[in-house]
Amino acid sequence: MIGIIFQFVNQIIEVRVDGNNILFRTGDFGGAFVPIGGLKLDKNGVIKEHPDLKDKDNWREESIKRFKEHIEKMETEIQKANYVISELSKVGYKPLYMQRKGHRPIKLK
């Protein structure tokens, strides 16, 4: 299991990578981790990543399905964590710390 702490404006977001499960936690969820399906997705952001979903009514479900399929193709948790870091960094999330399997957190650049 890998935990990653991000800062987005004045909010702290925690992402947990546990096998093929990617869970997210902010203060919005009352301290509980939720899967990607529980997040608010921005349609413009999804269309930017997947232009073919622009005119589809099920753009949200399809984007979640594609995310999960992409994650499942990766072999290790560190690959998945690095993917999440790179994708969230593109949209303004600043990675602060990463913690692997309960070890001491490592400060990220």
C-alpha positions as CSV (number, residue, x, y, z in Angstrom):
1,M,0.0,0.0,0.0
2,I,1.2,3.5,-0.9
3,G,-0.2,6.7,0.4
4,I,0.3,10.0,-1.3
5,I,-0.5,13.5,0.1
6,F,-1.3,16.3,-2.3
7,Q,-2.1,20.0,-1.8
8,F,-4.7,21.6,-4.1
9,V,-5.1,25.3,-3.4
10,N,-5.8,25.2,0.4
11,Q,-7.1,21.7,0.5
12,I,-5.2,18.5,1.4
13,I,-6.0,15.3,-0.6
14,E,-4.8,11.9,0.3
15,V,-4.6,9.1,-2.3
16,R,-4.1,5.5,-1.4
17,V,-2.9,3.0,-3.9
18,D,-3.7,-0.6,-2.7
19,G,-3.2,-3.1,-5.5
20,N,-5.6,-2.1,-8.2
21,N,-7.7,0.1,-5.9
22,I,-7.1,3.8,-6.0
23,L,-8.9,5.6,-3.2
24,F,-9.2,9.3,-2.5
25,R,-9.9,11.2,0.7
26,T,-10.5,14.9,1.4
27,G,-12.4,16.7,4.1
28,D,-15.4,16.6,1.8
29,F,-16.0,12.9,2.5
30,G,-16.0,13.2,6.2
31,G,-12.6,11.5,6.5
32,A,-13.6,8.4,4.5
33,F,-11.7,7.0,1.5
34,V,-13.8,6.8,-1.7
35,P,-13.1,5.2,-5.1
36,I,-12.8,7.3,-8.2
37,G,-16.5,6.8,-8.8
38,G,-17.2,8.9,-5.7
39,L,-15.3,11.9,-7.1
40,K,-16.7,14.9,-8.9
41,L,-15.3,14.8,-12.4
42,D,-15.0,17.9,-14.6
43,K,-16.4,17.2,-18.0
44,N,-14.0,19.6,-19.7
45,G,-11.1,17.8,-18.1
46,V,-12.4,14.4,-19.2
47,I,-12.9,15.6,-22.7
48,K,-9.4,17.1,-22.8
49,E,-8.1,13.6,-22.0
50,H,-10.6,11.6,-24.0
51,P,-12.0,13.8,-26.9
52,D,-14.2,11.0,-28.2
53,L,-16.4,11.2,-25.1
54,K,-17.5,14.8,-25.9
55,D,-21.0,14.0,-27.3
56,K,-21.6,10.8,-25.2
57,D,-24.2,10.9,-22.4
58,N,-22.2,8.3,-20.4
59,W,-18.9,10.2,-20.5
60,R,-18.4,9.9,-16.7
61,E,-18.9,6.2,-16.5
62,E,-16.7,5.6,-19.6
63,S,-13.9,7.8,-18.2
64,I,-13.9,5.9,-14.9
65,K,-13.9,2.6,-16.8
66,R,-10.9,3.7,-18.9
67,F,-9.0,4.9,-15.7
68,K,-9.6,1.5,-14.0
69,E,-8.5,-0.4,-17.1
70,H,-5.3,1.7,-17.4
71,I,-4.5,1.1,-13.7
72,E,-5.0,-2.6,-14.1
73,K,-2.4,-2.8,-16.9
74,M,0.3,-1.5,-14.6
75,E,2.3,-4.2,-12.7
76,T,3.4,-2.5,-9.5
77,E,1.9,-0.2,-7.0
78,I,4.8,2.3,-7.4
79,Q,4.0,2.5,-11.2
80,K,0.4,3.2,-10.3
81,A,1.4,5.8,-7.7
82,N,3.7,7.6,-10.1
83,Y,0.9,7.6,-12.7
84,V,-1.5,9.2,-10.2
85,I,1.2,11.8,-9.3
86,S,1.9,12.7,-12.9
87,E,-1.8,13.0,-13.8
88,L,-2.8,15.0,-10.8
89,S,0.2,17.3,-11.1
90,K,-1.0,18.2,-14.6
91,V,-4.1,19.7,-13.2
92,G,-2.6,21.7,-10.4
93,Y,-2.2,19.2,-7.5
94,K,1.1,19.5,-5.7
95,P,2.5,16.2,-4.4
96,L,3.8,16.7,-0.9
97,Y,4.6,13.2,0.6
98,M,4.6,9.5,-0.3
99,Q,4.5,6.7,2.3
100,R,5.1,3.1,1.4
101,K,3.7,0.3,3.5
102,G,3.7,2.2,6.8
103,H,7.3,3.4,6.5
104,R,8.4,6.9,7.1
105,P,6.9,9.4,4.7
106,I,9.2,10.7,1.9
107,K,8.9,14.4,0.9
108,L,8.3,14.8,-2.8
109,K,9.7,17.6,-4.8
